[in-house]
Amino acid sequence: MSKSLKRVRGHLAELGLKIDILEVTVPTNTAAQAAAALGCKVDQIVKSVIFLGLESGKTVLFLTSGSQRVDVEQAALLAGEPLGKADAAIIRAQTGFAIGGVSPFGHLSPIRAFFDPHLLDFAVIWAAAGTPRHMFDIAPKLLVETTGATVATFTE
């Protein structure tokens, strides 16, 4: 089991969440592929989009619906600083996850997070569990509560 997956499992246990993590054996490189593999709507896939605060040097997490795109200007207003692209090395160093497997839980250090209100339209949503092959389902309100994410509009 990967360190990232173990860290997510451990964080979920610390929070008292009994969540089953599913291993997906087909490619899930896109939200559409993940939705097809899980038998859900693309909108129910949680994309973990990471930007780098250009003033603070810290990463900021935007949890958005699989069909949405983050509007960088709106996201920067929420973050309170200009945002730039976070490369794979920065994402790995600050979150502990590789691109494609960034989970809302189990980050190496605390991360500011924002949550797409469109995800609240569903009873269940699906997020990465630390690897590109592992996902879990969760009620959106529970995800907001347990991550401390701020619900805000930041999509195009």
C-alpha angles and dihedrals in degrees: 000000000000121000090240093054091046090051092051092047090049093049092049090051091049088054090050092242116149099204125158114225115214123210110220113208099192126070115283099179091134134037089246092055091047092049092049091049092049098039095238138112120280087239089063093062113097112219113202103212115188125201130180119236103232093208101037098034088223127126121245122205123219114191105202140169117267093245095050132085123213114245102221094206093053090043091052091052090054093046092048093229140064113280129215138181115291109217124218093263094053092045091050093045096048102034104024091231135110119232109274094033103058107141128201086232135054102034117168090237134012114285131195109242135193124196128214108235090214088074089064088070090078134071090218134022131184127230137177117267100209101293134059088248101050127074139164136198124231140164108263095231090053090051090052093048096047097043096042089229119165113236106228141142112258105142132106 
